[in-house]
Amino acid sequence: MSPPPDSITGFLTDGVVARLCETIGAMGAAIVSLHDPSGATILPSKGDPPWRVEFEGTEFVEQVVALLCAGGNLDELETGSAAIYVEPVHLGDEAIGAFSIRPEPTTTPERRGALSRLVRLLSATVSEFCQQEQSLRDRNDELDMLFQLSGMLVDAKDVDSVLAVALRFAMRLCDGDAGVVHLLDENETVLTLRAHEGLSEQFVERLESLPVEQISDREALGGRVRFVSDLLEEGRALYLEEIEREGLVGMVSSGLVFNGAPLGIVRVYSRSRHEIDPIVRATLQTVLEQAAAAVASQRLRASDREHRRVQRQIRLASEVQRRMLPAHIPDTAGVDIGMRYESSFDLGGDFYDVMNLNGHIGVLVGDVVGKGIAAALLMASVRSTFRAHAHDHYHLDEVMRLANIALVHDTLDNEFATVFYGVIDPSIRRLTYCSAGHEPPLSARIDPQSGDVSVERVEGSGLVIGVDDSQKYEKFVRHLAPGEVILAYTDGAIDAMNFMGERFGRGRLSKAVRDVLTADARVSAQGVVDHVFWEVRRFVGLNPATDDITLVAIRSN
């Protein structure tokens, strides 16, 4: 903020006080004058400004200045022992002017007493006015500074730019010669230098990283303003020898605090001793509060930009993952296939595949451990491995064995997948399958006589793939009845929960399949899948999905 005027002329807007002095003098048979600190007399004027400054004579001026410096002698007016009486006008502890009284020889003691009281009241009133005016100017300066600061903080492109702006304003406010800004690390144990002004490179290097427990102004991290008039005399600061070489004397420090959480600390150094006004302390806290909010905002923006960048990458990965799922089902007489997949996140760990294997149909349904990006990457690896081996090997158990070995070698101990892999020979309605820890598919048959629908589990399982590279898998064979439906699914279907915390479960899954076949014995495989999905969704309601759901239905014609 701008320093206060050192003369009462800095507060005068018109000649009222000077004219008031003339009026008081005329009433009290004396000459009453207003003076600036140099002893010059301030008189009314008809020009612009409506007052002027004149020197009435060297001897008189010297007398006024001497009495002003001595604190005045108005108390002696009633005794009449001097020719000139002076009462200073103060702004804080500084005398910025004075009133003088030169009584006439005929002035009675009563009038001298009245003059003394009147001028003393006038001096107190003018001093109070000047103090109020200075406070108003300080507030205006503070608002102007904060307005400028706000604009510069808004324009700042990153955290370091914010801190550089905050440091410049703090130095300007505290009349500092140098300064530094440190930010706390994530563990709030180390302060890292992010901005500096007015210091040598050697000293800056020493300040690059400061342990919080070793600094002398830890209390400033909470937002309090700490003032040290002489760092060497206090002797608590780090690197006192370097401080002495830099010529640093005083220090003002305060924290960057946002929502009660410390973000860092700002230190302003001076190369001479001077005090810090309470108003400056309060303004410094306000400046640093704005700076802390701007730092938090910049961090939030950076985090949001990174989040949006990651989300774009995830959406692209999700599109790639969906393209990996079969868009078309091989057209094979004797077999009808329906399928559907819904992920609980943009990226999922479920997968399915339908492959044409020289007239046979390969059906793969799997679920890798976990969710999100890691699960999606693992899913792509497992699917690609199965697709590669399925085309090269006729025997299902060999495909499972090779896929298991590949996954064991390429994954961590806690990464695995459950898989159901079946191959259908449409010409003889034969399903050959292997299972690696996967949920047993459901088989639904319609009695040709009664039309009743029976639903049972297709048993047969082995260890999940990706755990033991020596594992062998057994293959099973099942002959499909005309119109039989095989429904392979992932555990997301049976683990789906409603608001009451109830699972959809295998019982409801079986009922959904039975109901759709009872209602329409000729329903397509896709119709079965869509009906089951509808029943799951109706059961869950608005409760958010917690796992991926995959359904693949195979119906023999």
C-alpha positions in Angstrom: 0.0 0.0 0.0 1.1 3.6 -0.5 2.7 5.3 2.5 0.7 7.9 4.4 1.4 11.6 3.6 4.0 13.2 5.9 2.2 16.5 5.8 -1.2 17.7 6.7 -1.4 19.2 3.2 -1.9 15.6 1.9 -5.3 15.6 3.6 -6.5 19.1 2.7 -9.3 19.3 0.2 -10.3 23.0 0.7 -9.4 26.0 2.9 -12.0 25.4 5.6 -9.4 24.7 8.4 -7.3 27.8 7.5 -10.4 30.0 7.4 -11.5 28.5 10.7 -8.2 29.5 12.2 -8.8 33.1 11.1 -12.2 33.1 12.7 -11.0 31.7 16.0 -8.2 34.2 16.1 -10.6 37.1 15.5 -12.8 35.9 18.4 -9.9 35.4 20.8 -7.8 38.5 20.0 -5.0 36.4 18.7 -3.4 35.1 15.5 -4.2 31.4 15.0 -2.5 29.6 12.1 -2.2 26.2 10.6 1.3 24.9 9.7 2.8 21.9 7.8 5.8 20.0 9.4 8.3 22.5 7.8 6.7 25.4 9.8 5.2 27.0 6.7 1.8 28.6 7.2 -1.3 27.3 5.4 -3.6 30.1 4.3 -7.0 30.3 2.6 -6.9 31.0 -1.2 -9.3 31.7 -4.0 -7.4 29.7 -6.5 -7.1 25.9 -7.0 -6.4 24.4 -4.6 -8.3 26.8 -2.2 -5.3 27.1 0.1 -1.7 28.1 -0.2 1.6 27.7 1.7 3.7 30.6 2.8 6.8 31.2 4.9 6.3 34.1 7.3 9.9 34.4 8.2 12.9 32.3 9.1 12.8 33.1 12.8 9.1 32.4 13.2 9.3 29.2 11.1 12.2 27.9 13.2 10.3 28.6 16.4 7.2 26.7 15.2 9.4 23.7 14.1 11.3 23.7 17.4 8.1 23.7 19.4 6.5 21.1 17.1 9.5 18.8 17.6 9.3 19.4 21.3 5.6 18.3 21.4 4.1 21.8 21.7 3.6 24.2 24.5 -0.1 24.9 24.5 -0.3 24.1 28.2 1.6 27.3 28.9 -0.9 29.6 27.0 -2.9 30.5 30.1 0.2 31.7 31.9 1.2 33.9 29.0 4.9 33.3 29.4 5.7 32.9 25.6 4.9 34.8 22.4 4.1 31.6 20.3 2.1 28.6 21.4 2.0 25.4 19.3 -0.2 22.3 19.4 0.8 19.4 17.0 -1.6 17.5 14.7 -0.8 13.8 14.8 -1.3 10.9 12.4 -0.5 7.9 14.5 2.8 8.7 16.2 3.9 11.2 13.5 3.3 14.9 13.7 2.1 16.0 10.3 1.3 19.6 11.1 0.5 22.0 13.9 -1.7 24.9 15.1 0.1 28.0 16.4 -1.4 30.8 18.6 0.1 34.3 18.9 -2.0 36.2 21.5 -2.3 40.0 21.5 -0.8 41.8 24.5 -4.4 42.7 25.5 -5.7 39.1 25.4 -7.1 38.4 28.8 -6.3 35.2 30.7 -9.9 34.1 30.2 -9.6 34.4 26.5 -6.2 32.7 26.5 -7.8 29.8 28.4 -10.7 29.6 25.9 -8.2 29.7 23.0 -6.2 26.9 24.5 -9.3 24.6 24.9 -10.6 25.5 21.5 -7.4 24.9 19.6 -6.7 21.6 21.5 -10.2 20.4 20.5 -9.6 21.6 16.9 -6.2 19.7 16.8 -7.8 16.5 18.1 -10.6 16.8 15.6 -8.3 17.3 12.7 -6.0 14.5 13.9 -9.0 12.2 14.1 -10.2 13.2 10.6 -6.7 12.6 9.1 -6.6 9.2 10.8 -10.0 8.2 9.4 -9.0 9.5 6.0 -5.8 7.5 6.1 -7.7 4.4 7.1 -10.1 5.0 4.2 -7.2 5.4 1.8 -5.6 2.2 3.2 -8.8 0.3 2.6 -9.1 1.7 -0.9 -5.5 0.7 -1.6 -6.2 -2.7 -0.2 -9.3 -3.1 -2.4 -7.3 -1.9 -5.4 -4.5 -4.3 -4.7 -6.9 -7.2 -4.2 -8.7 -6.3 -7.4 -5.5 -6.3 -9.3 -4.5 -9.5 -7.6 -7.7 -11.2 -8.5 -7.3 -10.3 -12.2 -3.7 -11.5 -12.3 -4.6 -14.8 -10.5 -7.4 -15.4 -12.9 -5.0 -14.9 -15.9 -2.4 -17.2 -14.3 -2.0 -20.4 -16.4 -0.7 -22.7 -13.8 0.2 -23.1 -10.1 3.7 -21.6 -10.5 2.3 -18.5 -12.2 -0.2 -18.1 -9.3 2.6 -18.3 -6.8 4.8 -15.8 -8.6 2.0 -13.3 -8.6 1.2 -13.9 -4.9 4.9 -13.4 -4.0 5.2 -10.1 -5.9 2.1 -8.7 -4.2 3.3 -9.9 -0.7 6.7 -8.2 -1.3 5.0 -5.0 -2.4 2.7 -5.1 0.6 5.4 -5.7 3.1 8.0 -3.4 1.4 10.2 -6.5 1.0 13.4 -6.9 -0.9 13.3 -10.7 -1.5 10.9 -13.6 -1.0 10.2 -17.3 -1.5 7.2 -19.5 -1.8 7.2 -23.2 -0.8 4.5 -25.8 -1.2 3.9 -28.8 0.9 4.4 -32.3 -0.6 1.6 -34.9 -0.5 2.8 -36.2 2.9 3.0 -32.6 4.3 6.5 -33.3 5.6 8.6 -31.4 3.1 8.3 -27.9 1.7 9.4 -27.6 -2.0 10.5 -24.2 -3.5 8.2 -23.1 -6.3 8.8 -19.3 -6.6 11.5 -16.8 -5.5 12.6 -13.2 -6.0 15.7 -11.2 -5.1 18.0 -14.0 -3.9 21.2 -15.4 -5.2 21.2 -18.8 -7.0 23.4 -20.3 -4.3 20.9 -19.4 -1.6 18.0 -20.5 -3.7 19.6 -24.0 -4.1 19.8 -24.3 -0.3 16.0 -23.6 -0.1 14.9 -26.1 -2.8 13.7 -28.6 -0.2 13.0 -27.9 3.5 11.8 -30.5 6.1 8.7 -29.0 7.9 10.0 -30.2 11.2 13.1 -28.1 10.9 11.7 -24.7 9.9 11.4 -22.0 12.5 8.1 -20.6 11.4 5.9 -23.8 11.4 3.1 -21.9 13.1 2.8 -19.7 10.0 1.7 -22.7 8.0 -1.7 -22.4 9.8 -2.2 -18.9 8.3 -0.9 -16.7 11.1 1.5 -13.9 10.1 4.9 -14.3 11.8 7.2 -11.3 11.9 10.9 -11.3 12.8 12.6 -7.9 12.9 16.2 -9.4 12.9 16.7 -13.0 11.8 20.4 -13.1 13.0 19.4 -11.7 16.4 16.6 -14.3 16.8 18.9 -17.1 15.6 16.2 -19.7 14.9 16.2 -19.7 11.1 17.9 -22.3 8.9 21.1 -21.3 7.1 22.0 -18.3 9.2 25.4 -17.9 7.5 23.8 -17.8 4.1 21.1 -15.3 5.4 23.9 -13.1 6.6 25.7 -13.3 3.3 22.5 -12.4 1.5 22.2 -9.3 3.7 18.7 -10.4 4.9 17.5 -8.8 8.1 13.8 -9.0 8.7 11.2 -11.6 7.6 7.5 -11.8 7.4 6.0 -15.3 6.8 2.5 -16.6 6.5 0.8 -19.8 5.2 -1.2 -20.5 2.1 -4.3 -22.1 3.6 -7.4 -23.3 1.8 -10.5 -24.7 3.6 -8.4 -25.1 6.8 -5.7 -27.2 5.0 -2.2 -25.8 4.7 -0.8 -25.8 1.1 2.5 -24.0 1.7 4.2 -20.9 3.1 5.3 -17.5 1.8 8.3 -15.6 3.2 9.1 -12.0 2.5 12.6 -10.8 3.5 13.9 -7.2 4.0 17.4 -6.0 4.1 16.7 -3.4 6.8 14.8 -3.4 10.1 11.3 -2.1 10.0 8.0 -2.9 11.7 4.9 -4.4 10.1 1.7 -2.4 10.6 -1.3 -4.5 11.8 -3.3 -3.4 8.7 -0.5 -4.8 6.6 -0.7 -8.1 8.5 -4.4 -8.3 7.9 -4.1 -7.4 4.2 -1.3 -10.0 3.8 -3.5 -12.7 5.1 -6.3 -11.7 2.7 -3.8 -11.7 -0.2 -2.6 -15.2 0.7 -6.1 -16.5 1.2 -6.9 -15.5 -2.4 -3.6 -17.0 -3.6 -4.3 -20.3 -1.7 -7.8 -20.4 -3.3 -6.2 -19.8 -6.7 -3.6 -22.6 -6.1 -6.4 -25.0 -5.1 -8.4 -24.0 -8.2 -5.4 -24.5 -10.5 -4.8 -27.9 -9.0 -8.4 -28.8 -9.5 -8.3 -27.6 -13.1 -5.2 -29.7 -13.7 -6.8 -32.7 -12.1 -9.9 -32.2 -14.2 -7.9 -31.9 -17.4 -6.1 -35.1 -16.5 -9.4 -36.8 -15.6 -10.9 -35.8 -18.9 -7.8 -36.9 -20.8 -8.0 -40.3 -19.1 -11.8 -40.5 -19.7 -11.2 -39.9 -23.4 -8.7 -42.7 -23.5 -11.0 -45.0 -21.6 -13.9 -44.2 -24.1 -11.6 -45.0 -27.0 -10.5 -48.3 -25.3 -14.1 -49.1 -24.6 -14.9 -48.7 -28.3 -12.0 -50.9 -29.2 -13.1 -53.5 -26.6 -16.6 -53.6 -28.0 -15.3 -54.0 -31.5 -13.5 -57.1 -30.3 -16.9 -58.7 -29.5 -18.4 -60.6 -32.5 -20.6 -58.3 -34.5 -22.2 -61.2 -36.5 -23.1 -64.7 -35.6 -22.0 -67.4 -38.1 -25.0 -68.6 -40.1 -25.1 -72.3 -39.4 -28.2 -74.5 -40.0 -29.4 -76.3 -37.0 -28.2 -73.8 -34.4 -29.6 -70.5 -33.2 -27.4 -68.3 -31.1 -28.2 -65.1 -29.1 -25.9 -63.0 -27.1 -25.7 -59.8 -25.1 -23.1 -58.0 -22.9 -23.5 -55.0 -20.6 -20.5 -53.5 -18.6 -20.9 -51.9 -15.2 -18.1 -49.5 -16.3 -16.8 -48.1 -19.6 -14.4 -51.0 -19.6 -15.3 -54.5 -18.5 -13.8 -57.8 -17.7 -16.4 -60.1 -19.3 -16.0 -61.4 -22.8 -17.6 -63.8 -25.3 -16.8 -65.0 -28.7 -18.6 -67.1 -31.4 -16.3 -68.7 -34.0 -16.8 -70.7 -37.1 -14.5 -73.7 -36.8 -14.8 -75.6 -40.1 -18.5 -76.0 -39.9 -18.6 -76.3 -36.2 -19.4 -73.4 -33.9 -17.1 -72.4 -31.1 -18.7 -70.5 -28.2 -16.5 -68.8 -25.5 -17.8 -67.0 -22.4 -15.4 -65.7 -19.8 -14.9 -63.4 -16.8 -11.5 -62.1 -15.7 -10.8 -61.0 -12.1 -11.4 -57.4 -11.3 -13.0 -54.5 -13.2 -12.0 -51.4 -15.2 -8.8 -51.0 -17.2 -6.8 -53.9 -15.8 -9.6 -56.3 -16.3 -10.2 -55.0 -19.9 -6.5 -55.6 -20.8 -6.6 -59.1 -19.3 -9.8 -59.8 -21.1 -8.3 -58.9 -24.5 -5.3 -61.1 -23.8 -7.4 -64.1 -22.8 -9.8 -63.8 -25.7 -7.0 -63.4 -28.2 -5.2 -66.4 -26.8 -8.3 -68.6 -27.1 -9.1 -67.4 -30.6 -5.5 -68.2 -31.7 -5.5 -71.7 -30.2 -9.1 -72.6 -31.1 -8.3 -72.3 -34.8 -5.1 -74.4 -34.5 -6.2 -77.2 -32.2 -9.2 -79.5 -32.6 -9.3 -80.8 -29.0 -10.9 -78.4 -26.5 -8.9 -79.7 -23.6 -5.7 -78.8 -25.4 -7.0 -75.3 -26.2 -7.8 -74.8 -22.5 -4.4 -76.1 -21.5 -2.4 -73.9 -23.8 -4.5 -70.8 -22.9 -3.9 -71.5 -19.2 -0.2 -71.8 -19.7 0.0 -68.5 -21.6 -2.0 -66.7 -18.9 0.1 -68.1 -16.1 3.2 -66.8 -17.7 1.8 -63.4 -18.6 0.0 -62.4 -15.4 0.5 -61.9 -11.7 -0.5 -64.5 -9.1 -3.7 -62.7 -8.3 -4.8 -62.4 -11.9 -7.0 -65.2 -13.4 -10.1 -65.8 -15.4 -13.1 -68.2 -15.4 -14.0 -69.6 -18.9 -16.6 -71.8 -20.5 -15.6 -73.0 -23.9 -17.9 -75.2 -26.0 -17.9 -76.4 -29.6 -21.2 -77.4 -31.3 -21.5 -79.9 -34.1 -24.8 -78.8 -35.6 -25.2 -81.8 -37.8 -25.6 -84.2 -34.9 -26.5 -81.6 -32.2 -23.5 -82.4 -30.1 -22.0 -80.0 -27.6 -18.4 -80.6 -26.4 -17.2 -78.3 -23.7 -14.7 -77.5 -21.0 -15.0 -75.2 -18.0 -12.4 -73.5 -16.0 -14.0 -72.4 -12.7 -16.9 -70.8 -14.6 -20.6 -70.8 -13.6 -22.2 -73.9 -14.9 -24.5 -73.1 -17.9 -28.2 -73.8 -17.7 -30.0 -76.3 -19.9 -33.7 -75.9 -20.7 -35.7 -78.7 -22.4 -39.3 -78.7 -23.5 -41.2 -82.0 -23.0 -42.8 -82.6 -26.5 -45.8 -84.3 -24.9 -46.7 -82.1 -22.0 -45.0 -78.9 -23.1 -43.4 -78.6 -19.6 -40.0 -76.9 -19.4 -37.3 -78.4 -17.2 -34.1 -76.5 -16.4 -30.9 -78.0 -15.0 -27.3 -77.1 -14.7 -24.7 -78.3 -17.2 -22.1 -79.7 -14.8 -18.4 -80.1 -15.3 -15.6 -77.7 -14.2 -11.9 -77.3 -13.6 -9.6 -74.8 -12.0 -9.6 -71.2 -13.2 -7.0 -70.4 -15.8 -4.0 -68.3 -14.9 -3.1 -70.0 -11.7 -1.4 -73.4 -12.3 0.4 -74.0 -15.6 0.4 -77.8 -14.9 -3.4 -77.9 -14.8 -5.2 -80.2 -17.1 -8.9 -79.8 -18.2 -11.5 -82.4 -18.8 -13.8 -82.2 -21.7 -17.5 -83.2 -21.6 -19.9 -84.1 -24.3 -23.6 -83.4 -24.3 -26.2 -84.3 -27.0 -28.7 -81.6 -27.4 -32.4 -82.4 -27.7 -34.5 -80.6 -30.4 -35.3 -77.1 -29.2 -33.0 -77.4 -26.1 -31.5 -74.1 -24.9 -28.0 -73.8 -23.4 -27.6 -70.5 -21.5 -24.0 -69.6 -20.6 -23.6 -66.6 -18.4 -21.2 -64.7 -16.1 -21.7 -64.3 -12.4 -22.8 -60.6 -12.9 -26.3 -62.0 -13.8 -26.8 -64.0 -10.6 -25.0 -61.5 -8.3 -27.1 -58.5 -9.4 -28.7 -57.0 -6.3 -31.8 -55.0 -5.6 -32.1 -52.2 -3.0 -33.0 -54.8 -0.3 -29.6 -56.4 -0.8 -31.1 -59.5 -2.3 -29.2 -61.4 -5.1 -31.0 -62.3 -8.4 -29.5 -65.8 -7.9 -29.7 -69.0 -9.9 -33.3 -69.7 -8.9 -34.6 -66.5 -10.5 -32.3 -67.1 -13.5 -33.8 -70.5 -14.1 -37.3 -69.2 -13.6 -36.7 -66.5 -16.2 -35.6 -69.1 -18.8 -38.5 -71.4 -17.9 -41.1 -68.6 -18.1 -40.0 -67.4 -21.6 -40.0 -70.9 -23.0 -43.4 -71.6 -21.4 -44.8 -68.5 -22.9 -43.4 -69.1 -26.3 -42.0 -72.5 -27.1 -40.5 -71.2 -30.4 -38.8 -68.2 -28.9 -35.4 -67.5 -30.5 -32.1 -67.7 -28.6 -31.9 -63.9 -28.7 -35.4 -63.7 -27.3 -34.3 -65.9 -24.4 -31.3 -63.6 -23.8 -33.4 -60.4 -24.0 -36.0 -61.7 -21.6 -33.4 -62.8 -19.0 -31.8 -59.3 -19.2 -35.2 -57.7 -18.8 -35.9 -59.8 -15.6 -32.5 -58.9 -14.1 -33.0 -55.2 -14.8 -36.6 -55.3 -13.4 -35.3 -57.0 -10.3 -32.4 -54.6 -9.7 -34.4 -51.4 -10.5 -32.4 -48.2 -10.1 -29.8 -49.9 -8.0 -26.4 -49.3 -9.7 -24.8 -52.3 -11.4 -21.7 -53.6 -9.6 -20.5 -56.2 -12.2 -20.5 -56.9 -15.9 -23.3 -59.2 -17.3 -22.8 -61.5 -20.3 -25.4 -64.0 -21.6 -25.0 -66.3 -24.6 -27.8 -68.6 -25.5 -27.5 -71.6 -27.9 -30.7 -73.3 -29.2 -30.8 -76.4 -31.3 -33.4 -76.4 -34.0 
